[in-house]
Amino acid sequence: MVTILAELRAKVSPNEDLQPRGLLVVPATAESLEEFLAEEEARTRNAPDPATYVNHKAEEMGKAVMGLYTPLGSAVLKMHHRWGC
């Protein structure tokens, strides 16, 4: 184990005559950085955009806190009062 860590540190820490470089740890299926990025882009192609995500529970709880009744909002608010989450 110590020899493996020493080898990794030797690969990561730059020498004075070389430019700084790092070690990229990727799954064994990817042969290069470009292939890994292409696989990840293909995997996340249909994923929802985090910037447009709407948290319906938070919105409904906000309505319940303001006094506007909705079934989901009142259930979430009761859960919050009971469990504090």
HURA-V496184 format. One record per residue. N is the residue number from 1. RES is the residue in three letters. OMEGA is omega as a letter, one per 30 degrees, with the letter a starting at -180 (999 if undefined). NEAR is the number of other ideal C-beta (glycine too) atoms within 10 Angstrom. Layout:
n=N res=RES omega=OMEGA near=NEAR
n=N res=RES omega=OMEGA near=NEAR
This chain:
n=1 res=MET omega=a near=5
n=2 res=VAL omega=l near=6
n=3 res=THR omega=l near=7
n=4 res=ILE omega=l near=8
n=5 res=LEU omega=l near=9
n=6 res=ALA omega=l near=10
n=7 res=GLU omega=l near=10
n=8 res=LEU omega=l near=12
n=9 res=ARG omega=l near=10
n=10 res=ALA omega=l near=9
n=11 res=LYS omega=a near=11
n=12 res=VAL omega=a near=11
n=13 res=SER omega=a near=11
n=14 res=PRO omega=l near=11
n=15 res=ASN omega=a near=9
n=16 res=GLU omega=a near=4
n=17 res=ASP omega=a near=5
n=18 res=LEU omega=l near=7
n=19 res=GLN omega=l near=6
n=20 res=PRO omega=l near=8
n=21 res=ARG omega=a near=11
n=22 res=GLY omega=l near=9
n=23 res=LEU omega=l near=9
n=24 res=LEU omega=l near=9
n=25 res=VAL omega=a near=6
n=26 res=VAL omega=l near=14
n=27 res=PRO omega=a near=8
n=28 res=ALA omega=a near=5
n=29 res=THR omega=a near=8
n=30 res=ALA omega=l near=15
n=31 res=GLU omega=a near=9
n=32 res=SER omega=l near=10
n=33 res=LEU omega=a near=10
n=34 res=GLU omega=l near=9
n=35 res=GLU omega=l near=12
n=36 res=PHE omega=l near=15
n=37 res=LEU omega=l near=12
n=38 res=ALA omega=l near=12
n=39 res=GLU omega=a near=14
n=40 res=GLU omega=l near=13
n=41 res=GLU omega=l near=9
n=42 res=ALA omega=a near=9
n=43 res=ARG omega=a near=9
n=44 res=THR omega=a near=9
n=45 res=ARG omega=a near=7
n=46 res=ASN omega=l near=6
n=47 res=ALA omega=l near=7
n=48 res=PRO omega=l near=9
n=49 res=ASP omega=a near=6
n=50 res=PRO omega=a near=6
n=51 res=ALA omega=a near=5
n=52 res=THR omega=a near=6
n=53 res=TYR omega=l near=8
n=54 res=VAL omega=l near=8
n=55 res=ASN omega=a near=9
n=56 res=HIS omega=l near=11
n=57 res=LYS omega=a near=14
n=58 res=ALA omega=l near=11
n=59 res=GLU omega=l near=14
n=60 res=GLU omega=l near=19
n=61 res=MET omega=l near=20
n=62 res=GLY omega=l near=14
n=63 res=LYS omega=a near=17
n=64 res=ALA omega=l near=20
n=65 res=VAL omega=l near=12
n=66 res=MET omega=l near=8
n=67 res=GLY omega=l near=6
n=68 res=LEU omega=a near=11
n=69 res=TYR omega=l near=8
n=70 res=THR omega=a near=14
n=71 res=PRO omega=a near=9
n=72 res=LEU omega=a near=14
n=73 res=GLY omega=a near=21
n=74 res=SER omega=l near=15
n=75 res=ALA omega=l near=14
n=76 res=VAL omega=l near=22
n=77 res=LEU omega=l near=17
n=78 res=LYS omega=l near=11
n=79 res=MET omega=l near=13
n=80 res=HIS omega=l near=14
n=81 res=HIS omega=a near=8
n=82 res=ARG omega=a near=8
n=83 res=TRP omega=l near=7
n=84 res=GLY omega=a near=6
n=85 res=CYS omega=999 near=6
